[in-house]
Amino acid sequence: MELLKLNLYQLLVFFHVANEKSITLAAEKLCLTQPTVSIHIKSLEKSTHLKLIEIKRKKLTLTANGEILYHYCMQIYNHAMAAQ
């Protein structure tokens, strides 16, 4: 069994992209450029071996795997905010 090495920052970026349904809005919220956000998402997809988002006609949607990961990320984010 292969151990996944997930980057917490990439999960945070993914969470904001999924939450906003927009790379542009997530980039603005995180004070990053759009290409940087896209690189984080592609890197996360590569490390998980999963397609997480699809963009068709400028509309961002989560794949089924993306939806599952988004719910986990939401829990992580909420716990982190509560811990602060």
Backbone torsions as a table, in degrees:
resi	resn	phi	psi	omega
1	MET	NA	128.4	-178.8
2	GLU	-84.7	132.0	178.5
3	LEU	-87.0	124.5	177.7
4	LEU	-80.1	136.8	174.1
5	LYS	-105.7	99.0	-179.5
6	LEU	-92.0	137.5	178.4
7	ASN	-93.2	119.4	-176.7
8	LEU	-60.1	-36.5	179.5
9	TYR	-66.5	-38.9	177.3
10	GLN	-63.6	-37.0	176.4
11	LEU	-64.6	-38.6	177.2
12	LEU	-63.6	-44.1	178.1
13	VAL	-62.3	-46.5	178.4
14	PHE	-59.0	-43.4	179.5
15	PHE	-55.9	-46.1	-178.6
16	HIS	-69.5	-37.8	176.4
17	VAL	-62.5	-46.8	-179.3
18	ALA	-65.9	-39.9	-178.9
19	ASN	-66.2	-42.6	-178.1
20	GLU	-85.4	-17.3	-173.2
21	LYS	56.3	34.5	-176.5
22	SER	-161.1	129.9	174.3
23	ILE	-70.4	-39.1	-179.4
24	THR	-61.6	-49.9	-178.7
25	LEU	-66.7	-37.6	177.3
26	ALA	-64.4	-42.5	178.8
27	ALA	-60.3	-44.2	178.5
28	GLU	-62.3	-44.7	-178.7
29	LYS	-63.2	-36.6	-177.5
30	LEU	-92.3	-0.6	-177.2
31	CYS	57.6	44.0	177.2
32	LEU	-122.0	167.2	174.1
33	THR	-85.2	158.6	177.3
34	GLN	-59.0	-44.6	179.0
35	PRO	-60.5	-36.5	178.7
36	THR	-64.2	-43.6	178.2
37	VAL	-62.4	-45.1	179.3
38	SER	-60.2	-40.0	178.9
39	ILE	-63.8	-42.0	178.3
40	HIS	-62.1	-42.1	-179.5
41	ILE	-66.0	-46.3	179.1
42	LYS	-61.6	-39.5	178.9
43	SER	-66.2	-40.2	177.0
44	LEU	-64.6	-42.7	177.2
45	GLU	-61.8	-40.2	-179.9
46	LYS	-65.9	-43.8	-177.1
47	SER	-71.5	-27.7	178.8
48	THR	-92.4	-11.9	-176.0
49	HIS	60.8	34.0	-178.8
50	LEU	-132.5	142.6	170.3
51	LYS	-83.4	122.6	-174.4
52	LEU	-106.0	-33.7	179.3
53	ILE	-132.2	155.5	173.0
54	GLU	-130.6	141.4	176.8
55	ILE	-123.3	116.1	177.9
56	LYS	-130.4	128.9	-179.2
57	ARG	50.9	44.6	178.1
58	LYS	64.1	16.3	178.1
59	LYS	-111.5	125.1	-179.2
60	LEU	-93.2	128.8	174.7
61	THR	-131.4	152.6	175.8
62	LEU	-88.4	142.0	172.4
63	THR	-75.0	175.1	176.7
64	ALA	-59.5	-42.3	176.5
65	ASN	-65.7	-36.7	177.0
66	GLY	-63.1	-39.5	177.7
67	GLU	-62.4	-43.8	179.8
68	ILE	-63.1	-47.5	-179.8
69	LEU	-64.2	-37.4	178.9
70	TYR	-59.2	-42.0	-180.0
71	HIS	-66.0	-38.7	175.0
72	TYR	-65.0	-43.6	179.5
73	CYS	-62.5	-37.3	178.6
74	MET	-62.1	-42.1	178.4
75	GLN	-64.3	-44.2	178.7
76	ILE	-61.0	-46.6	-178.9
77	TYR	-61.6	-45.6	-179.4
78	ASN	-64.3	-39.6	177.7
79	HIS	-66.6	-40.3	179.2
80	ALA	-64.4	-41.8	178.8
81	MET	-66.3	-39.2	178.8
82	ALA	-67.1	-34.0	-180.0
83	ALA	-68.8	-27.7	179.7
84	GLN	-73.2	NA	NA
